[in-house]
Amino acid sequence: MKTIKKDGEIVRKSNIDAEVLVKSGWAYCKKSEWKKTVRDRDKKPVAAKVQPESKQDKQDKQDKQDKQDKKTLGHSKYRQKQAQN
């Protein structure tokens, strides 16, 4: 497949068809140009859906962090950190 253009029209053609058209006045162009102007012309960017955290999700995150702190800090330092909060 080749991407060719003429007078602002951009098309994708098989190699054989493109070779014939190039000889009759068309010019090769980049596929990325075709993607921007033809293929993706009507596409809208999709926004990621962000759901608010529930209280349970927040508690689960905190529990996970506490468990990790116990492992990395050691039990006595973990207790000191808990006492500070």
Helices and strands as residue ranges (DSSP letters): E 2-6, E 9-13, H 15-23, E 27-28, H 31-34, I 35-39, H 55-73, H 75-84
